[in-house]
C-alpha cells in the first residue's frame, strides 16, 4: 500500500512568528527533548530570532488553520571544512504525534541535503528521545550512545537526477497545499466578517422597528 504524501513547505523569515508559536506550544517535556534542555520562552524566542534562513533549511507542516504542527531545522555547517555535513532537528505538536510527520520531514531533509552536496547527516538527541532515534535508525543511521546523550550519523549518496526531480515535485506539492489552505483560511475569515456585518445590520433594523 502506497504511503500518502504529506505537504511540506520551506519556511522563511516571514514565518518566524509561526515557528515561535509552534515551539511555544510544545510541552515542557517536548521542549526538553527538542533542545536537550528545558528551554524557557525567552530561550525559544532567541533560537527563532537567530535562525539563519540564508544558510539553513527550515521545513514545516501546516494544518488547515495555517498553524505549524511540525517543524524541522536542517543546519548546514558554516565552516568550509565541514560544508558536506548537516544536522537535523525536529519538533511535532503532541496532539499530532504518531502520524509519521517526523519521518517525512527527515526524508525531505535528506533530499535537500543531498541536493546541496551533503554527505553526512548528524542527529544529536537525548538517549530517551526514542522517537527521534527510531527515525534515524529506520533511515539506516549509525547511533552511538554516550550516557544521557546519543549521536546518530547517516552517510548520504551523491545527488542524481532523481534527487533534483523529487525536490522540485516536493516543493511544488508543499507550496500548492499551503496556498490552498491560505485561500480557504482567508475565505472563511471573510465570510465570518460578512456574517458579523449582516448581524449588525439586522440588529440595527430590529432596533429601528422598536
C-alpha positions as CSV (number, residue, x, y, z in Angstrom):
1,X,0.0,0.0,0.0
2,X,1.4,3.4,-1.0
3,X,2.0,6.0,1.7
4,X,0.1,9.2,1.1
5,X,2.2,12.3,0.6
6,X,2.4,14.9,3.3
7,X,2.7,18.5,2.1
8,X,5.9,20.1,3.5
9,X,6.7,23.7,2.9
10,X,10.0,25.5,3.1
11,X,9.9,28.3,5.7
12,X,11.5,31.7,5.6
13,X,11.9,34.8,7.7
14,X,8.3,35.7,7.3
15,X,7.4,32.6,9.2
16,X,9.4,33.4,12.4
17,X,6.2,34.2,14.4
18,X,4.5,31.0,13.4
19,X,7.7,29.0,14.2
20,X,7.9,30.6,17.6
21,X,4.2,29.9,18.2
22,X,4.7,26.2,17.3
23,X,7.7,25.9,19.7
24,X,5.9,27.7,22.5
25,X,3.0,25.2,22.2
26,X,5.4,22.3,23.0
27,X,5.1,20.9,26.4
28,X,7.9,21.2,28.9
29,X,8.8,17.6,28.2
30,X,8.8,18.1,24.4
31,X,11.0,21.2,24.6
32,X,13.4,19.2,26.7
33,X,13.6,16.5,24.1
34,X,13.8,19.0,21.2
35,X,16.6,21.2,22.6
36,X,18.3,18.9,25.1
37,X,17.4,21.1,28.0
38,X,14.1,22.6,29.4
39,X,14.1,25.7,27.2
40,X,12.3,28.7,28.5
41,X,10.1,31.0,26.4
42,X,13.0,33.5,26.3
43,X,15.4,30.8,25.0
44,X,12.9,29.6,22.4
45,X,12.4,33.2,21.2
46,X,16.2,33.7,21.0
47,X,16.5,30.5,19.0
48,X,13.9,31.6,16.5
49,X,15.5,35.0,16.2
50,X,18.8,33.5,15.3
51,X,17.6,31.2,12.6
52,X,19.6,31.7,9.5
53,X,17.3,31.1,6.6
54,X,20.1,32.0,4.1
55,X,22.3,29.2,5.2
56,X,19.9,26.6,6.7
57,X,16.7,24.9,5.6
58,X,13.6,25.2,7.8
59,X,10.7,23.0,6.9
60,X,7.1,22.9,8.2
61,X,3.8,21.1,8.0
62,X,0.7,23.3,8.4
63,X,-2.8,22.3,9.5
64,X,-5.9,23.8,7.9
65,X,-5.7,26.8,10.3
66,X,-2.3,27.5,9.0
67,X,-0.7,26.6,12.3
68,X,2.6,24.8,12.2
69,X,2.2,21.3,13.7
70,X,5.7,20.1,12.8
71,X,8.9,21.9,12.1
72,X,12.4,20.6,11.1
73,X,15.6,22.5,11.1
74,X,18.4,21.4,8.8
75,X,21.5,23.2,10.0
76,X,24.4,23.4,7.5
77,X,27.9,23.9,8.7
78,X,29.3,27.5,8.4
79,X,32.9,26.1,8.4
80,X,34.3,25.4,5.0
81,X,36.0,22.2,6.0
82,X,32.6,20.7,7.1
83,X,30.5,22.0,4.2
84,X,29.5,18.5,3.4
85,X,27.9,18.0,6.9
86,X,24.5,19.0,8.2
87,X,22.5,18.5,11.4
88,X,18.8,17.6,11.7
89,X,16.4,18.6,14.5
90,X,12.6,18.2,14.6
91,X,9.6,19.0,16.8
92,X,6.0,17.8,16.4
93,X,3.0,19.0,18.4
94,X,1.8,16.4,20.8
95,X,-1.7,16.1,19.5
96,X,-0.5,15.2,16.0
97,X,2.2,12.8,17.0
98,X,2.2,9.2,15.7
99,X,1.3,10.3,12.1
100,X,4.8,9.9,10.8
101,X,5.5,13.7,10.4
102,X,8.9,13.5,11.9
103,X,10.0,10.7,9.5
104,X,8.5,12.6,6.5
105,X,10.4,15.7,7.5
106,X,13.6,13.7,7.8
107,X,13.1,12.2,4.3
108,X,12.7,15.7,2.9
109,X,15.7,17.0,4.9
110,X,17.8,14.2,3.3
111,X,16.6,15.2,-0.1
112,X,17.6,18.8,0.4
113,X,20.9,17.9,2.0
114,X,21.8,15.6,-1.0
115,X,20.8,18.4,-3.4
116,X,23.3,20.7,-1.6
117,X,26.1,18.2,-1.7
118,X,25.9,17.0,1.9
119,X,27.4,13.6,2.5
120,X,26.9,13.2,6.3
121,X,23.7,14.0,8.2
122,X,24.1,14.2,12.0
123,X,21.4,14.0,14.7
124,X,22.2,14.9,18.3
125,X,19.5,13.8,20.7
126,X,18.9,12.7,24.2
127,X,19.0,8.9,24.6
128,X,15.5,9.0,26.0
129,X,14.2,10.6,22.8
130,X,13.1,7.2,21.4
131,X,11.1,8.7,18.6
132,X,13.9,10.7,17.1
133,X,16.4,7.8,17.4
134,X,13.9,5.5,15.8
135,X,13.6,7.8,12.8
136,X,17.4,7.8,12.5
137,X,17.7,4.0,12.8
138,X,14.9,3.4,10.3
139,X,16.8,5.5,7.8
140,X,19.9,3.4,8.3
141,X,21.8,5.8,10.5
142,X,24.5,4.6,12.9
143,X,23.6,5.5,16.5
144,X,26.2,5.9,19.3
145,X,25.1,6.2,22.9
146,X,27.1,8.2,25.4
147,X,25.2,8.2,28.7
148,X,22.2,10.5,28.6
149,X,23.0,11.7,25.0
150,X,23.2,10.0,21.7
151,X,24.7,10.8,18.3
152,X,23.5,9.4,15.1
153,X,25.0,9.9,11.6
154,X,23.9,8.8,8.2
155,X,26.0,8.7,5.1
156,X,24.2,10.1,2.1
157,X,24.8,9.1,-1.6
158,X,25.5,11.9,-4.1
159,X,22.6,13.6,-5.7
160,X,21.4,12.4,-9.0
161,X,18.7,13.5,-11.5
162,X,16.0,11.7,-9.4
163,X,17.0,13.8,-6.4
164,X,16.6,17.0,-8.3
165,X,13.2,16.0,-9.8
166,X,11.9,14.8,-6.4
167,X,13.0,18.0,-4.8
168,X,11.1,20.1,-7.3
169,X,8.0,18.0,-7.1
170,X,8.0,18.0,-3.2
171,X,8.4,21.8,-3.1
172,X,5.6,22.3,-5.6
173,X,3.3,20.0,-3.7
174,X,4.0,21.8,-0.4
175,X,3.5,25.2,-1.9
176,X,0.2,24.4,-3.7
177,X,-1.1,22.8,-0.5
178,X,-0.2,25.9,1.6
179,X,-1.7,28.3,-0.9
180,X,-5.0,26.3,-0.9
181,X,-5.1,26.4,2.9
182,X,-4.3,30.1,2.9
183,X,-7.1,30.9,0.5
184,X,-9.6,28.7,2.5
185,X,-8.5,30.4,5.7
186,X,-8.9,33.9,4.1
187,X,-12.3,32.9,2.7
188,X,-13.7,31.6,6.0
189,X,-12.3,34.7,7.7
190,X,-14.0,37.0,5.2
191,X,-17.3,35.0,5.5
192,X,-17.2,35.4,9.2
193,X,-16.7,39.2,8.8
194,X,-19.6,39.4,6.3
195,X,-21.8,37.5,8.7
196,X,-20.9,39.8,11.5
197,X,-21.7,42.8,9.4
198,X,-25.1,41.2,8.5
199,X,-25.9,40.6,12.1
200,X,-25.1,44.2,12.9
201,X,-27.4,45.4,10.1
202,X,-30.2,43.1,11.3
203,X,-29.7,44.3,14.9
204,X,-30.0,47.9,13.6
205,X,-33.2,47.1,11.8
206,X,-34.7,45.5,14.8
207,X,-33.8,48.5,17.0
208,X,-35.3,50.9,14.4
209,X,-38.6,48.9,14.3
210,X,-39.0,49.1,18.1
